[in-house]
Amino acid sequence: MGKYNNILVAYDGSELSKKALHVAAALLEGSTEGQLTIVTVWQLPNLGGDGAMLDIGRIMEELKNHGQLLLDEAADQVKDRAFPVNTVLLHGHPSTEIIDYAEQEKVDLIVMGNRGLNGVQRLFLGSVSHRVVQEAPCDVLVVK
């Protein structure tokens, strides 16, 4: 296969993440040494002052269940390939979790969609894809 044997795909169910999944699978097509890992990251939304009134345990469980459904959907799209497909559900800030996982698992390539934020948000927050590109320990392919 060459340089990219351990590929991570950041998947959130969006059209761009679906496209990224198919691009990553195509890069591994025909590989017997390659491995594809599909990662979904869930995090609690910023609940503000009303958070105390909510059932945080129930919300967390729903977020985890939704993340697992996304992973199952993604894995189903690339089943029956010659290479193994792993799914991983992570919790925390998406860019941090993706970067940390890539470092720990010695990922060769991260493939992800470019979910562009508007200019003001990008200026103050940075986008997940931008931060991953800047800080990842490996190559990053951003799909548009």
Sequence and secondary structure as in RCSB ss.txt:
>XXXX:A:sequence
MGKYNNILVAYDGSELSKKALHVAAALLEGSTEGQLTIVTVWQLPNLGGDGAMLDIGRIMEELKNHGQLLLDEAA
DQVKDRAFPVNTVLLHGHPSTEIIDYAEQEKVDLIVMGNRGLNGVQRLFLGSVSHRVVQEAPCDVLVVK
>XXXX:A:secstr
  S  EEEEE  SSHHHHHHHHHHHHHHTT SS EEEEEEEE     GGGGGGS HHHHHHHHHHHHHHHHHHHH
HHT S SS EEEEEEES HHHHHHHHHHHTT SEEEEE     HHHHHHH  HHHHHHHH SSEEEEE 
